[in-house]
Amino acid sequence: MYPTRPRSTLRTAVVWEVVRAALERRAAELDQPVLDVLDTGGGTGNFAVPVARLGHRVTVVDPSPDALFALERRAAEAGVTDLVRAVQGDTQTLPEVIAPASVDAVLCHGVLEVVDDPTEALGHLTATLHRGGLVSLLAANRNGAVLARALAGHFDEARTVLDAPDGRWGAGDPMPRRFTAEELHELAAAAGLTVASVHGVRVFADLVPGVLVDTEPGAMEALLKLEEAAAQQPAFHAVATQLHLLAALG
């Protein structure tokens, strides 16, 4: 089961499989079939609802009331309303809405790029975890943006991304911040996390013309398999659009 519609699985399948397997292992370790999961910035429930369908309790903290309304509707459609809780807030207000050491796993996808202080945000997230709790961390990859801008013919912007402290290509860049793998490891370590695995996400999906994937028979399935295989290869991490770290609180 993937957390999105078929065309979108190219962007989410790798992360979903890592998260699903990690939750399964953690539940077995604790001999606890139902885990408490926090999805910060989880918006409309792209991951929260599938996690709830696995039988886990999920709290989604997001600043957008519209996104949370859509989450509640999606949860109702999936029949998991009793397992999904929507809370308006962000990483800064997290200590006010989530009790310390109260959750078994945290999903932090696309959050560190937009917060004012990534170190503080990750600290607030890990404070909600039980000892040994999991963190699924997904963030924009600086090096992947260099490749994407260069392939688009924007060579000056590609060079700017390479050198800029925040990994942006200019004032018009919609992404507030990007990270290298080393920077993400440093953030994780500072928060007391031990990284168990790293995957490259969207290694090829953002570079292959959409018309090819949509019209060529079998192309999407073949590309999906390629993404899943390449995600585990360190050589491809540098060019992925996003980096996914699975870590645990030591």
Disulfide bonds with the S-S distance in Angstrom:
none
